[in-house]
Amino acid sequence: MNQLQNISKPIQGELDRCRQMFAKSLHHENPLLDHALSMVREHNGKMMRPILALLVARLFGEINDRTMNVACAYEAFHTASLVHDDVVDESEERRGQESINRDSGNKVAVLVGDYILSNALNYLAETDCPKLVNIMSDAAKRLADGELLQLYNVSNQNISEQTYFEIISNKTAALFASCAYSAAISNGADAESAEQMHRFGETLGICFQIRDDIFDYTECNIGKPTGNDMKEGKLTLPVIHALLNTKGEEASAMNEIALKVKQLKATKEEIASLVEFTRQNGGIEYAGQTMETLAQKAKEILTAYPDSIVRKSLTDYVDYVIGREY
């Protein structure tokens, strides 16, 4: 049994049902749409957000149909965002396989992402709870804001941790936060508890993105080449720390390369040298320590709840996020 399966034990039946509900939505009589949806079906993810939603809801009692729809809604929302991200980033691969935009073109990919997003709204409509729709709407706005800030930051010569955290808080953490918040509300949590779950999800999401960013500087089997973020003009926490906390001629040269990265003008060799500079000057260690500190804060939020197998699974979920290898 792998780690995620062990974490999912308290909600295994509900998770299986969620998988079935979500898979059912990935079929269509339109051949072009069904072909694209088949690519999603064949390379489904780890259901990280449904697992989070179901575990959070389980803290507050037995899981109900409203929670099931919330869990499916956030898996659909996440999946749609990945399809759209591949268009924005001009990615040719997703999870080691050909992306929809590579296979069928950007027009089809955008429309397929829209279709999957509409499924998310359908799931929420089934909850008969306008607040849950509002929460996802706010998350969608934050995701768009994060993407646009990231695009703007490519041409911005300033390098700062503050901007980095603002981007990932909106682009990644907002979805985890809204997922956990909605799950708590769907199962009758009081306002204070729901807000605690929002903070838990937000902190967890930041950890998730930092871990993803660390992958870009290490050898991991994730189908993501080392230095890929830099090829897209993105400077993430490891390199930002190395650049801002190192002095001397080499540091000055690396700052020049960093600006070329942001301008999409850096060569393959220059990117490789900046990756190595990051490794040699504490960037990876700093990012890891930051992630560990945030993970501890997330776990501290959980201590407000009685010790149980569900709370343990949520704690283990945090450990999985920061320790995963892909």
C-alpha positions in Angstrom: 0.0 0.0 0.0 1.5 3.4 -1.0 1.5 6.5 1.2 -1.5 8.1 -0.3 -3.6 5.0 -0.1 -2.7 4.8 3.6 -3.6 8.4 4.1 -7.0 7.8 2.4 -8.0 4.9 4.5 -10.6 6.9 6.6 -12.4 8.0 3.4 -11.6 5.2 1.0 -15.2 4.4 0.1 -16.1 8.0 -0.5 -12.9 8.5 -2.5 -13.7 5.6 -4.8 -17.2 7.0 -5.3 -15.7 10.4 -6.1 -13.4 8.8 -8.7 -16.4 7.2 -10.4 -18.4 10.4 -10.3 -15.6 12.4 -11.8 -14.8 9.8 -14.5 -18.4 9.8 -15.6 -18.1 13.5 -16.4 -15.2 12.8 -18.7 -17.2 11.4 -21.6 -19.1 13.1 -24.4 -20.8 12.1 -27.7 -18.9 14.8 -29.5 -15.9 12.8 -31.0 -13.4 15.7 -30.8 -14.3 16.5 -27.2 -14.4 12.9 -26.2 -10.9 12.3 -27.7 -9.5 15.2 -25.6 -11.4 14.0 -22.5 -9.9 10.5 -23.0 -6.5 12.0 -22.6 -7.6 13.3 -19.2 -9.1 9.9 -18.3 -6.0 8.0 -19.2 -3.6 10.2 -17.2 -5.7 11.1 -14.2 -3.8 12.6 -11.2 -3.5 11.4 -7.6 -6.8 13.1 -6.6 -5.0 15.2 -4.1 -7.8 17.8 -3.8 -10.6 15.3 -3.3 -8.6 13.5 -0.7 -8.1 16.8 1.1 -11.8 17.8 0.8 -13.0 14.4 2.1 -10.6 14.3 5.0 -11.4 17.8 6.1 -15.1 17.2 5.9 -14.7 13.9 7.9 -13.3 16.0 10.8 -16.8 17.3 11.2 -18.8 14.1 10.9 -20.0 11.6 8.3 -19.5 12.7 4.7 -22.7 13.8 2.9 -23.7 14.2 -0.7 -22.9 17.9 -0.6 -19.3 17.1 0.3 -19.0 14.6 -2.5 -20.0 17.2 -5.0 -17.5 19.7 -3.5 -14.7 17.0 -3.8 -15.6 16.4 -7.5 -15.9 20.1 -8.2 -12.4 20.8 -7.0 -10.9 17.9 -9.0 -12.7 19.3 -12.1 -11.5 22.8 -11.3 -7.9 21.7 -10.9 -8.0 19.6 -14.0 -9.4 22.5 -16.1 -6.7 24.8 -14.7 -4.0 22.3 -15.8 -5.4 22.2 -19.4 -5.4 26.0 -19.5 -2.0 26.2 -17.9 -0.5 24.1 -20.7 -1.9 26.5 -23.3 -0.5 29.5 -21.4 2.9 27.9 -20.8 3.0 26.4 -24.3 3.7 23.0 -22.7 3.9 20.0 -24.9 3.7 17.4 -22.1 1.5 16.8 -19.1 2.5 14.1 -16.6 5.0 12.7 -19.1 2.4 12.4 -21.9 1.5 14.6 -24.8 -0.6 17.6 -23.7 -4.1 18.3 -25.2 -2.8 21.5 -26.8 0.0 19.6 -28.4 -2.3 16.9 -29.6 -5.3 18.9 -30.8 -4.2 22.6 -30.8 -4.7 25.5 -28.5 -8.3 26.2 -29.6 -9.5 22.8 -28.7 -7.5 22.8 -25.4 -9.1 26.1 -24.2 -12.6 24.8 -25.0 -11.9 21.5 -23.3 -10.7 23.3 -20.2 -13.9 25.4 -20.3 -16.0 22.3 -20.6 -14.3 20.6 -17.6 -14.7 23.9 -15.6 -18.4 23.9 -16.4 -18.6 20.4 -14.8 -17.1 21.9 -11.7 -19.9 24.5 -11.6 -22.5 21.7 -12.2 -21.2 19.8 -9.2 -21.5 22.9 -7.0 -25.0 23.6 -8.3 -26.0 20.2 -6.9 -25.0 21.4 -3.4 -27.8 24.0 -3.5 -25.4 26.3 -1.5 -24.6 29.7 -3.2 -21.8 30.3 -0.7 -19.9 27.3 -2.1 -20.2 28.8 -5.6 -19.0 32.1 -4.3 -15.9 30.5 -2.7 -14.9 28.8 -6.0 -15.6 32.0 -7.9 -13.1 33.8 -5.6 -10.6 31.1 -6.1 -10.9 31.3 -9.9 -10.3 35.1 -9.7 -7.2 34.5 -7.5 -5.9 31.9 -10.0 -6.3 34.3 -12.9 -4.6 37.1 -10.9 -1.7 34.8 -10.0 -1.2 33.8 -13.6 -1.3 37.4 -14.8 1.0 38.5 -12.1 3.4 35.8 -13.1 3.3 36.9 -16.8 3.8 40.5 -15.7 6.7 39.5 -13.5 8.5 37.9 -16.5 9.1 41.4 -17.8 9.7 43.0 -14.4 13.4 43.4 -13.6 12.9 43.3 -9.8 13.6 40.0 -8.1 11.8 39.5 -4.7 10.5 36.8 -2.4 7.4 38.9 -1.8 6.3 38.8 -5.4 7.1 35.1 -5.5 4.9 34.3 -2.5 2.1 36.6 -3.9 2.1 34.6 -7.1 2.0 31.1 -5.6 -0.5 32.2 -2.9 -2.9 33.0 -5.7 -1.9 30.5 -8.4 -1.6 27.4 -6.2 -2.5 28.0 -2.6 -5.9 29.6 -3.4 -7.2 26.3 -4.8 -6.1 24.2 -1.7 -7.5 26.9 0.6 -10.9 27.1 -1.1 -11.1 23.3 -1.3 -10.5 22.8 2.4 -12.8 25.8 3.3 -15.6 24.5 1.1 -15.3 21.0 2.5 -15.6 22.2 6.0 -18.7 24.3 5.2 -20.3 21.4 3.3 -20.3 19.3 6.4 -21.6 21.9 8.9 -18.4 23.3 10.4 -18.9 26.6 12.3 -17.4 29.8 10.9 -14.3 29.7 13.1 -13.5 26.1 12.1 -14.1 26.8 8.5 -11.7 29.7 8.6 -9.1 27.5 10.3 -9.5 25.0 7.4 -9.0 27.8 4.9 -5.7 28.8 6.6 -4.7 25.1 6.7 -5.4 24.7 3.0 -3.6 28.0 2.1 -0.5 27.0 4.1 -0.5 23.5 2.6 -0.8 24.9 -0.9 2.2 27.1 -0.5 4.2 24.1 0.7 2.9 22.2 -2.3 4.2 24.8 -4.7 7.6 25.2 -3.0 8.1 21.5 -3.3 7.2 21.6 -7.0 9.7 24.5 -7.4 12.5 22.5 -5.7 12.0 19.7 -8.2 13.3 22.1 -10.9 16.7 22.1 -9.3 17.0 18.4 -8.4 17.0 15.1 -10.3 13.5 13.7 -9.9 11.4 11.4 -12.0 8.5 13.9 -12.6 8.8 14.4 -16.3 10.0 17.9 -15.8 13.5 18.9 -17.0 15.8 20.6 -14.7 15.7 24.4 -15.2 12.3 24.2 -17.0 10.8 27.1 -15.0 13.7 29.3 -16.1 13.1 28.4 -19.7 9.7 29.9 -19.2 11.1 33.0 -17.6 10.2 32.1 -14.0 12.5 32.6 -11.1 11.4 30.6 -8.0 12.3 30.6 -4.3 15.6 28.6 -4.5 17.2 30.9 -7.1 15.7 34.1 -5.7 17.2 33.3 -2.3 20.6 32.5 -3.8 20.6 35.7 -5.9 19.6 38.0 -3.0 22.0 36.5 -0.4 25.2 36.0 -2.4 27.8 38.7 -3.2 30.8 38.9 -5.4 31.6 38.7 -9.1 29.9 35.4 -9.6 26.7 36.7 -8.0 26.8 39.7 -10.2 27.2 37.5 -13.3 24.3 35.3 -12.1 22.1 38.3 -11.6 22.7 39.3 -15.2 21.7 35.8 -16.3 18.6 36.0 -14.1 17.5 39.1 -15.9 18.1 37.3 -19.2 16.0 34.5 -17.9 13.1 36.9 -17.2 13.5 38.3 -20.7 13.5 34.8 -22.2 16.9 35.4 -23.7 19.1 33.0 -21.6 20.8 30.2 -23.3 20.7 26.6 -22.2 24.2 26.9 -20.8 23.4 30.0 -18.9 20.3 28.4 -17.3 22.4 25.4 -16.4 25.0 27.7 -14.7 22.2 29.5 -12.8 20.8 26.2 -11.6 24.2 25.1 -10.4 24.8 28.5 -8.7 21.5 27.9 -6.9 22.5 24.5 -5.7 25.9 25.7 -4.5 24.6 28.8 -2.6 22.0 27.4 -0.3 18.9 28.0 -2.5 17.5 24.5 -2.3 18.2 24.2 1.5 16.5 27.6 2.2 13.4 26.6 0.2 13.3 23.3 2.0 13.6 25.0 5.4 10.9 27.5 4.5 8.6 24.7 3.4 9.2 22.7 6.6 8.4 25.8 8.7 5.1 26.3 6.9 4.3 22.6 7.1 4.7 22.8 10.9 2.3 25.7 11.0 -0.3 23.7 9.0 0.1 20.8 11.5 -0.4 23.2 14.4 -3.8 24.2 13.0 -4.8 20.6 13.2 -4.0 20.3 16.9 -7.2 22.3 17.7 -9.1 19.1 16.8 -9.4 15.9 18.8 -6.8 13.2 18.1 -8.3 10.8 15.6 -7.4 8.7 12.6 -8.7 11.5 10.4 -6.5 14.1 12.0 -3.5 11.7 11.7 -4.3 11.3 8.0 -4.4 15.1 7.5 -1.1 15.4 9.3 0.3 12.6 7.1 -1.1 14.4 4.1 1.1 17.4 5.0 4.1 15.2 5.3 3.3 13.6 1.9 3.1 17.1 0.2 6.5 18.2 1.4 8.2 14.8 1.0 6.8 13.6 -2.3 9.3 12.8 -5.1 7.1 13.7 -8.0 
